Amino acid sequence: MQATLSEQEVVRREKLKELQELGVNPYPAPLFEITHTAKQIKDDYTEDKKDAFTNVSIAGRIMSVRDMGKANFAVIQDSTSRIQVYIKQDEICPGDDKTMYATVWKKLMDIGDIIGVKGYVFTTKTGETSIHVREFTLLTKALHPLPIVKEKDGEVFDAVTDLEFKYRQRYADLIVNPNVKDTFTKITKMKNAIRSFLNDRGALEVDTPVLQSIPGGAIARPFVTHHNALDIPLYLRIANELYLKRLIVGGFDWVYEFSRNFRNEGMDRTHNPEFTILEFYVAYKDYLWMMETTEQMLEQTAIATNGTTKTVINEVEVDFKAPYKRISIYDAIKEHTGIDISNMNEDELRGVCKQLHIETDASMGKGKLIDEIFGGKCEKHYIQPTFIIDYPIEMSPLTKKHRSKPGLVERFELIINGKEIANAYSELNDPIDQRERFEEQVALMERGDEEAMYIDYDFLRALEYGMPPTAGIGFGIERLAMLLTGQVSIQDVLLFPQMRPEKTIE
């Protein structure tokens, strides 16, 4: 609990004690029969159907109260919506004892308390669907006050926008900002739509290890932990790619996983150290097939989430309708910088970075330098869905060499609204070539690149058993969710984003 209680918190604890002295249990057994939700009543009630609403029972949180002496109007909020309730003293307390109304309701209830009410539905003189309460039950006494949010005629005033509050106390944010719940409901629809698309095509959802002895499958800095019984270091998963490809070796033709990944990197509006990647791998397919499949999946997912292929972010409209533009990474760099880097060596690329005012360091090899040029000068220009294709081999240690373009690999990144949303390959299945690529990564690690890949010898052994030609892709689920819900920060699509420890809690 907090080290120092506020005045309101002290008062609420005093009310808690008084309720207990009156014999009112502020935290009764959880069973309370609910017959309707607030949304059901508001959507379905009409005067000609009132006989079906003569005995309703709902539960919710008190969000506001209007005191009218021997009667009150209050608004309660359940998981679906808010609805007005009318509480009258003589209805609640028909006998001489008015304690339940005059003391319990008027003096000891607070905004934020959770109550159950039973009664009948009616329409007020102002046309608002309401519940005339015959009986109410205190289900939970709230000891911490809610931020006050005013609402009139459907418009919210004084909405809680403080980011420290929103992200650290998401539970309270969800209570006072109903639109936040809408965002996460959409994200669930999005994930369900993706699963349906994949399942309908015969894909198999699987689970792979989170604790790994080798942090493989991506270029990233891992979190390190220790297994006491085995006395070995373990790494939190940075990617699930190498395990999913092991399953392709094992005979599955199409596998996918929503993978919770962890990367020990900085935090900003598009990065959180804990995040979700969707990866899937399909035998006997290539990156060209994967582009078409990606277009189809995202178009259908957008419609399932929002009812349209279009979404708006910062007043910019993005359309997920297929097909998407395709352009090679070298052509993209030439288009936006005027420089053709396709035949440059590492030293020449460093000169280009200097010319373009892009910071570099000695650990960066050719692949990293090209990545910095594209990220710094090109990526932001691709707002509508665009496939950046045909990457240089130095940028892609797990990718099959291009079938017709020497020095390139069969890879694409999907860029939307200036950010990478997906990364896909025709997967490298030559174990000798793969070993050489891993060794090149080790050389980069020795130069000080903390994100270079480790050698996964077991994965190399798996490839030696033979992996069929395979297409694979990884989607940043939070970044896709940002697009489909119109959010500009990854923290707004994570229920509990990573935060610095709170100093005021003990």
C-alpha positions, 0 to 999 in steps of 0.5 A, a space after each residue: 500500500 501507499 506509504 501515506 494515505 490521502 484524506 479521501 483514503 482515510 475517510 473511505 477506511 472510516 466508512 468501511 469500519 462503519 459499514 462493518 459495525 452496521 453488519 454490512 459485509 463490504 466484501 460479500 461472497 462473490 455470487 450475485 445473479 446477473 440477468 442483464 448487462 447495461 448495454 442489453 437494457 439500453 439496446 433492447 428496452 422499449 415501452 412496448 417491451 417493458 413487461 420483459 424488463 420488470 425484474 432485472 438484476 445487474 452489477 456495476 461500479 458507481 460512476 456518479 451520483 445526483 442527490 435529490 434528498 429522499 431519492 437519488 439518480 446514480 450512474 453505474 458502469 458494468 463491463 459493457 456500458 453505463 446506465 442510470 439507476 433511480 434509488 428512492 428511500 421508501 422503495 429501498 426501505 419500505 418500513 420504519 428503518 431507513 438505515 439502508 438508504 439514509 446511512 448506507 446509501 447516502 453516507 457510506 457509498 462512494 464513487 467507485 464502489 461496486 453494487 448490485 441492483 434489482 428493479 425494473 426498467 423505465 424511461 425518464 421524462 428526459 428520455 433516458 433508459 433507467 433502472 428503478 431500484 427496489 433493492 441494492 447490495 454492496 459488493 465491493 467497497 473501493 478504498 482508493 478514489 477514482 479520478 473524476 471524469 465528466 461526461 455530458 451528452 456522450 462527450 467526455 470532459 476532463 478525460 484522464 490523459 496523464 501517461 504516468 497514470 494511464 500506463 502504470 495504473 491501467 486498471 483505473 485507466 480502463 475504468 474511467 476511459 471506456 475508449 481504452 477498453 474498446 482499443 483492447 477489444 479491437 486487438 482481440 478481434 484482430 488476433 482472432 481474425 489472424 488465427 481464423 485466416 491461418 487455421 482455415 488454411 491448415 496452419 497448426 498453432 504451436 508453442 516453443 521455448 521462452 527460456 533458450 540456451 542460445 538466443 537465436 532467430 533475430 539480431 537483438 540483445 537478449 536478457 540473460 538469466 540463470 538456471 540454478 539446478 543446471 547451473 547454466 545461463 539461459 536467455 529469454 527468447 528474442 525470437 522463435 524462428 529457429 524452433 519453428 523451422 525445426 518443426 518444418 524439418 520434423 515434417 509439419 508443412 505450416 506452423 505458427 505461433 504468437 510468441 512473447 519475445 524479450 529484447 534488452 533494448 531501449 523503450 520509445 513509442 514503437 519499442 517495448 522490451 516485452 512484445 508479441 511476434 506472430 511468426 509462421 513458416 510454410 514448406 514448399 513456398 517462397 517469399 513471393 507467395 508470402 507477399 500475396 498471402 500477407 496481403 490477403 491476411 491483412 486485408 481480411 484482418 482489417 475488415 474483421 477488426 474495423 469493418 473496413 480496409 481503411 484506418 486513420 493514424 494521426 489524420 493520415 488514412 492507411 488502406 490495407 486493401 491488396 495489392 501492395 507496392 513492391 520496391 527493392 531496398 537499393 531502389 528505395 535508397 536511390 529514390 530517397 537519397 539519389 545515391 546508388 549503393 548497390 555495388 559499394 563496399 563497407 568503406 564506401 558505405 561509411 562515406 555515404 553515411 557521413 555524407 547523409 549525416 548518419 552516425 556509425 561506429 566501428 562495430 557496424 558491418 556492411 549490412 548494418 550500414 545499409 540498414 542505417 541508411 534505409 532506416 534514417 532516410 527512406 523508411 518514413 516515406 512509406 505510409 501505405 503498405 509497401 514491400 521492400 524487397 531483395 536485401 543484400 546478403 549481409 543484412 540477412 543471415 537466415 535468408 536464402 540467396 536470391 535465385 537470379 540476383 547475385 549478392 542479394 537474398 529473397 527477403 522483404 520487409 512490410 513497411 506501413 506508416 513509416 515503420 516495419 510491420 513484418 519481415 519475411 524470407 525464402 528461408 535458408 535451408 543449406 546447412 553449410 551456407 548457414 554455418 558460414 553465415 553464423 560464423 560471419 555473425 560471430 566475427 561481428 560480435 567480436 568487433 563489439 556488435 552486441 546484437 549479432 547472432 550466436 551460432 546455434 549448433 543444434 539448429 545446424 544439425 536440424 538443417 543437416 537432416 534436411 529442411 524443405 524449401 520454406 517461406 517464413 514471416 514475422 509480424 510485430 503484433 503491437 505495431 499492427 495493433 497500433 495501425 488498426 486501432 489508430 494509436 501512435 504509441 506502443 504503450 497504448 496497445 499494451 495492457 501493462 507496458 514496462 515502466 520504471 519502478 514506482 518510488 512511492 509504493 512500499 
